[in-house]
């Protein structure tokens, strides 16, 4: 029996093929969820994982599988449904899971034979067993499983074409931000895998660079910090020489021992969601955790950087509290904080979030041609009516933010700062690469952004506009 596990590309994203350039490789991550399913699949099955970020196969020409499994973020949903249609025309059953299908199962069932809602570990073997016995159900409900039940993950099935390997050590996020679908999908209870299991898996990853996909590696309590320290010490003791990227919160700087262990274990870069430079914005998205004085933030970031760890700060534009000048305010905050790179996203109401419920009840979601228009929910494009900013305003604010933060003199100063503080050419090179990559992103995104007013007028995007692609692939969804 042959199963295809497929990660669809986003048709609005230009970084869909790692062969098109090195910049693509550093911003494309392995579809870890599909690797988990592969590890759960009984030995009698032959497994092939297809990640369209590495290239799109001709599905009519490649060997026909017995069954297909597809995962998708919201922006990937239209492409997922197209792939499903190809295989269903062949008479092949298609099962879909992942965050979008979990939030929109009724929609997904218009395009696939079966939907797995939630985390799939508990039900995956039932899905395959039911398929074999011709009793496949239209829906299966997963559970938030203890992470001890995650099997050894067969990373060898996706060993080529990626700069970064991927690993997950925790699930769930206690912060419960209004715009984030993580809590709806993985819950707000912080669950962690056994440390020996994580270290064993790390040893099986061939890539030197590894993305830790946890929504928050270190957690928010002393108990969480203690667990992270044990994990980092175990990585150090294992002598596994990897370089890590991870998502954390700023409180990482509060624990000197944690910082020392992280640096020694190989952590060289972190993503921090600052979200807004204003207290009003943080209250709006329910992220009181981030409310701190600028001087405190500056001190914390500098403390992290002195350990040889780069800081990428992420901000959101389009909050109800945002007004003209927000682009400059975000750029100034990033500059004053001293972050090494700045990632800017537009407030995007994703299905399953509190933000979606609010915007839908207020009739503020602009795209209406679903599921086709889901492809614009990339976090890099506006898709709603915003309180004080038109889409033209957002375009100008984004342009001002990037032109200020990523001016050539400021990029060069960041490069020199890292070289002087850490005397580390590797980190300095990463800063140059990431800064110029984001600067290039602005040029690419400006082309697409100018076409978006068509959607505001009630006109669905036409095919020639779909060739204008955003260069941004989000970490979060």
N, C-alpha and C positions, 0 to 999 in steps of 0.2 A: 504493500500500500504506500502510495506517494502523497505527501502533503506539501503544499506550497504555503509558506508564511510570508506575507507581503507587506512591506512598508511603502505606501504610495508617496510620490513626490508631491510638492505643492506647485501647481502650475503657474502661480504668480511669483515664484521665487527664482531668482537667477542662479543661486548657488545650488544647483541640482545635480551636478556631476563633478566629482572630485578630479576627473581627468582634465577639466577645463582650466585648472590652475591651483596653485598652492593655497591661495586665499580660501578656496572652497573647502579644502581639506581641514583647515583649522576651525571651521564653523559648522561642520557636519558631524553628528554623533551617531553611534551605532543604535539601532532599534532594540534596546535592551529588553523590552517587554516580549518581543518575539523570541529572543534567546531564552528567556525564562520558560516560555511555552515549549520550545524545543527540548529543554531539559526535562520537562514533564511528560513528553510524548513517549509512549512505550517503545521498546527497542525494535519491535517488529515493523515499525514505520520507517520509511525513508523520508528524510526531511531536507527540504531546500528552502533557504531564506533568500528572498529577493528584496533588496533595498534599492528603490528607484533613484536614490541619491547617487548611486554608483553607475547609473545608466538604466534606460528603460528597455526591457526586452520586447520582442515581438511575441505576444502571448499566443497568437494563432500559429506560430511556427515552432515554439519550444514544446517539449514533451508535455502531454496532458496529465495533470495530477488526478488523484481520486477525489480530493477535497482541497479547498482553499481557505486559509484563515487570513484576515486582513485587520490591521490596526490603523487608527487614524486620530490625529488631533483634529479640531474643528476645521482648520484651513485645508486639511488634506481630504476632507469628506467627499467633495465632488469627484476627485480623482479615484478615491476608494470605490465609489459607486460605479464609476465607469469600468474599472477593472472587474468588479463583481458582475456587471452586465455581460462582459466578454465571456466569462466562464459559465454564467448561467445559460447563455445561448448555446453553449456546448453541452448542456445538461449536467454540469458539475456543480455540486453543492458549495455554497459560500457561507462561511461563518465570520461575523465581524465583531470585534471587541475594541477596547480602548476607550478613551475619555469621551469622544464625541458620541459614539454609539451608546455609551452608558447614560449620557445626558439626553439623547434623542433616540431612544430605542424604537418608537413607533415610526419615525422617519426612516431609520435604517432598514426596518423590515419591509419597506417598499422596494428595496434594492437587493437585499440578501435573504438567504434562507433561514438564518438563525443569528441571534444576537446574544452575546455574553455581556451582562451588565455588572460592572464593578470588577474587582480583582478576580482573576480567572483561576488561580491555583487550585481551589477546592473543586471546581467543576470541569476542568479541561479534560480529564480522563473520561468523565461521563459523556462529554460531547463526542469524543472519538468513539467510545463504545456504542453510543446510541446511533451514530452514523453507520457503523459497521452492521448493526442489526436493523437498519432501515426504520429507525424510530426517532430521528433527529427532531428535537423540539424547536419551536420558533424562538424561545427565549430561555436563558439560563441565568440564574442570579448567583453571582459570586459573593464572597464575604471578605471582610478585612482580616486577613489571615495572620496568625503568628508567623513571624519571618523565619522561624526555625524550619518551616515547611518548604521554604524555597530550596530547590534542588541545586546541585552543582550545575553551573551554566556552561553550555558547550561553546565557548568563545571561538573555537577553531572553525565553526561554521561561517563566521564572518571575520576572517583573519587578514584580508587584503583590502586595500583601498582607503583605509582610514589612518589619519595621523593619531587620533585619540582612541584609546580603548574606553570602555564604560563599566562602571560598577555601582551598585546600590547597597548602602549599608543601613539605611533607615527609611521608613515611610511615615507619612502623616506630618502635619504642621500645626502646632498649637496656636498660631497667630490668627488664622481665620480671616484674612483680609477680604474685603467685599468684592474685589475684582478677580480673585484667584479661585480656580476650580479644583485645586489640590485637596482642600478640605472636604469638598463634596465627593470626591472620588476616593481618596485615601484616608479621609477622616482627620480629626485634629488631635488624635492621640498619637504620641511619639512612640513608634515601634522600631526596634532595632534587631538586626541579625546577630547571631552568635559570632563573636570575634574570630574564632578559629575558622569558621566558614568563609568569612570575608578574606582573611589572609590566604587561605587555600585558593580561593578564586583569583585573587590578585596574581598569584604565582602562575596561573594558567593564561594570563593576558600577555600577548606577545608585544603589544605596543609599549613604547617607553613612556608615552604621555597618557594619562588616564583622567577622564572626567568622572568625578563622584557625583552622581545624578540626584542625590538626596536634596530635598527642598531646603533642608537646614541641617548640615552635618553635625553641628555642635549642640543643637537644641537651645533651650531657654532656661534651664534650671541647673543647680549644682549637681544633681544626680545625672543629668544629661552630660554635663562637662566631664564628670568622672568616667562615664562610659567611653566618651570620645578619647580621653587620655589613655585609657587601657587599649583602645584600638590602635592609636598612634604608636604606643610603645610596642605593641605586638608587631606592627609593620616594621619598626626600627629593628627589633630583635630578629625578624625573619631575613633581614638583609636583602629584601626585595628593593632594588634600585629603580623606583619609578618617580616621575614628576606628576604632581596632582593639581587639578583645578577643582574647586568646590564652591557651593553656595552656602553662605553663612550669614549670621547677623553681626552687627557691630560689637555686640557684647563679647565677641571673641577676644578683643583687646583687654578685657577686664581681668584676664587670667594669664599671668606671665608664664606659668608652667605649661599651659595649653599651647601658647604661642611657640615656645621653645620646642615642644614635642612635634608640633605641626611642621615647623621648618625643618627639623631634623629628619622627619619621616618623608619629606619630599614635596610638601605643599608649596607651590610657587605662585599661585594666583587664586583669588577669591572673588566671587560675585556677591555684592551686597545690594539689596533693594532699598534704596533710600526713598523712592517713590515721589516725594515732594520736598521742595526746599522750605515750605511753609507749614506751620503748625495746623492751620485750617485744612490744608490738603491731607495731612496725616490723619487727622480726626475723621475726615470724610471717608477715607478708605479703611478706617478701623485699624490703623497701625500706630497706636499710641506708643508702642514699644520703641519707636524711632525718635520720639520727641526728646531732643537733647540740644544744648547750646552748641553753636558752631565751633566754639573753642574746644569743647569736649570732643566733638567729632574729629576736628583737626588733630588733636593730640592722639586719639585712638588710631586714626589711620596712619599717622607717622610712626607710631609704635609698631604697627603691623608691618609697615614697609621696611623698618630697620631690621626686621628678622629675615628679609629677603623674600617677602611675599607681596606680590602686586595686588592692587585693589581696583576692580572694575565696579563703578557705581551705576546703578540702573534707576532711571526716573520715568515718571508717567506724565504725559501732557494731555489736557482735555478735561481735567476735573471740574466740577461745578464751581469750585473756588478759584479756578485759573482765569486770569484776564490777560489782556495784551501786556506784553513785557515778561510773560512767564518763561519764554525761551532764554532771554538774557538772565533771568533769575536762576534758572537751572544751570546755565553755563557758569555763572558766577559762583554758585554753590559748589559745583564740581571743582572749580579752580581754587576756591578758598579751602575746601576740604582737603585738597591735595591728592585727589584720586588719579590713577594712572590712565584710565580710559572711562568714557562716559557712553552709556547705552540709553537711548531715548525711545520710549514706546508711547503709542497713543492709547488712551483709555478705551478698552475694547470690552463690550459686554459679551462674555462667553456663556453659552448655555450651561445651566447648573449653578451659576454664581448669583449672589445677592444683587450684584450690579445688573445682571440680565433681567432679573425680576423687576427691578426698579425701572430700567429703561423701557422694557416691554410694556409695563403698566402705564408709562407716560408717553407711549408711542414715539419714542425717540430713536429707534433703530431704523436706519435708512434702507439697507438692502432688503428687498421683498421677494426676490426670485430665488427662493430656497428650493433645493439644496445647492444650486449652482453658485449662488453668491456667497456661500460659506468660504470660498477660496480667498475672499478679501479679508477674512478675520485673521490676519497674520500678526497682529499687534503693531505692525509698521505702517498701517493705513487707517485713516479715519472711517468709521462705519456708522456713526451716530450723529444726532443733533446735539451739539455741546452748548452749555449754558451761555457763555459769554464770547465764544470764539467760533467764527465761521471756518469752513475748511480752508479758505484762502488765508485766513488769519493763522491757522495751525501751520500751514505751509511756510508762511513767513517766519513764524516763531521757531519752527524746527530749523530753518535755514540759518536764522540768527544764532541759535544755540550752537549748532555745529561749527559755523564759521568762527565763532568766538572761541569755543573750547579747543577746536582743532586747527587753529591758525598755525602756520609754520613755526613762528617763534615759540609758541607754547609747546608744541610737540618737541621741539629741540630742547627746551628747558626740562621737560620731563625725562627725556633721554639722558641729559647730563646729570640730573638729580639722582637718578638711579645708579648711574656710573660712579658718582662721587660717594653716595651713601653706602652702596653695597659692593662696589668694585666688581660688578658681575656683568660681563658682556652679554650673557644669555638673557638676563632680565631686561637689559637695555634694548636688545634686539627685539624682544617680544613687545616692548612698549612701542617702538617704532612701527612694527608690523601691525599691531592692533590699531594704533592711531591713524595710520595711513589707510588701513582697511575701512575704518569708519568714515574717514574723509571721502574715500571713494564711494562709499554707500550713499552719501548725500547726493552726489552727482547722479547716480543711477536712480535713486528714489524720486528726485525732482521731476524726471520725465513722466513717471507713472502718476505722481501726485497731481499734475496739471490736468490729467484726464478725468479725475474723480468727480468733477462737477456734473458730469453726465448722469451719474447715479442720483445726485440730488434732484435732478429734474425728472426722475422717474424712468430714466432710460437704462435698460440693462446693458452692461458692458458687452461690446461686440468683439468678435474674434480678433480683429487687428489690435485692439487695446489689450487683449490678453497676452500679447507678445511683449508688452512693457512690463518688466518684472522688478519686484523689489529685491534688494540684495540682503535683506535681513532674515535670519532664521532665529526665532526666539528660543531661549532656554526654558522659559516658563510658558505654560498654557493654562 
